[in-house]
Amino acid sequence: MHSESIKVVLDTNIIISAAISTDGNPAKIFELLLEKKIINYTTKEIIEEIEEVIERPAFKDSINEDYKKFILDNFKSNSIIIKSKFDERAVLKDNKDDKFVNCALTVKAEIISGDKHLLDLKNYKGVNILNAKTFLERFEIRK
């Protein structure tokens, strides 16, 4: 891992989207994680949310059990699990999203999300919130 690695906080919907479609932008971001080209920071709460969401009946037909395990295992083993030092109420319309902001504030990382409530913030106290496409475009420029 070189010092150029970009610090990110991956939102739940990026992980779920990567699990559903292996050729979309979220899947490309997951590949960057596997290749250690980005450093993902997460918390116990974020992992619990991903584990809960990926088990929802809605995804039963779109994500097979082996791939689900692959995604969860690799998300955990390739992420740095921290404890947030912040307790900001940043996302007024969906306070469940605050955990991503607080994690990102703690490590000064960017949030990659497909969540409208988070994306509407754009930036919170220096934390950029980008969708997968924008992040990938910026990632290419930074290389």
Steps between C-alpha positions, in 0.01 A plus 500: 500500500652829398441836660288598200220269610176689533311475827131427456190394688285273286127531556286187533332553164837496321578157646152363425512639145844344449357167615201522263681617187861404436545750218364827640694787657448370857663170392796697360534670837487164677782383268706803604446391860613143422803635313582723801485811279259661744498468877152450636421593858193359664340445839329214674168678436564528126595131477185404691288704258662338194449153650135579571426653159673226297280239673175673404255285301510757218857394419453126541474439125758756389792407729594135546620378841862442395531844348333655804764336721777613262376861512459509880829321576697720264331818615600419859851373427585791268357775720642669806243480777503805723289658770358837394615793712210714381128493567380757251138525389584575139229324302177650624276299265651162595701490821606139429739656247681700769724200576666538157561872554638443851730225378627719215552801732705283736750395232463795257371279219262542208163327505397303193126457494194451286277632777308815409499636856878475524565619144280806559747611768784502241749603768477498877773672702762417239375149422417460130204277420515362148305251294685204351531652153642832622742324733629277218545800271700681770693182582616477136619861510689443828689193376 
